[in-house]
Amino acid sequence: MFDNCDNSNSKGNVGLGRCLAYLTQKGYIVSLPLNDSQKYDLIFDDGINLHKVQVKTTGQFVNNCYRVKLETCTHNYNSDFNSKSTNFLFILCKDGSEYFIPSEEIKVKTALNLSTKWDKYII
């Protein structure tokens, strides 16, 4: 999935594109912020509410499952995942599998192991 990506920004762009495609195919209106200083990567409108989505990618395979880093580390700031800052987490794994998880389901702050517990959120 990330063979042609030479850095984490490229991987993030692939993840964002896949999330955009998923939400657009479901018929939602998708909006992108003007910069990257928000704790979310996009917003979608389901016709009733606006929902914030954070997009993550992972290629780290540990103990028979993918592990995704949830904390955000940039040159501007570092922060742990906060389920109140976003409504959904979209995850793209190196093998092409995708997850769309309601943020309130996530209780960890720095990393999430995508064990079979999360299979119900595979899209």
C-alpha positions, 0 to 999 in steps of 0.5 A: 500500500505504501511502497511508493511513499518515501515519508510519513507525509506521503503515507498520510496523503494516501490515507486521506485519499482513501478516507475521502473516497470512502466517505464520498462513495457513501454519499457524504459531503466532505470538507477539508480544513485549510491547514493542518493545525486541527486535531482532525483531518477532514469533516463530513456532512451526513445531512444532519450533523457534521463529523470530524475525522482523524486519519492514521496510517500504519505499517507496523505489524506486531503480535499478529496485528497492526499497531497504529500510533495515535499520538500526533507529533509534528514540528509544532506540537505533540499530543495524545489522542483525545476522543473528544477532539474528533468523532471518528478515526479512519485507519489505513493499514499497509495491507490495504485494510481500512477501519472506521472507528467511532472515537468514543470506542477508543480508550487508549491515548498513544497507540492502538493494536488492531486485534480482532476486537476491532474487526467490526469496524473494518470497511 
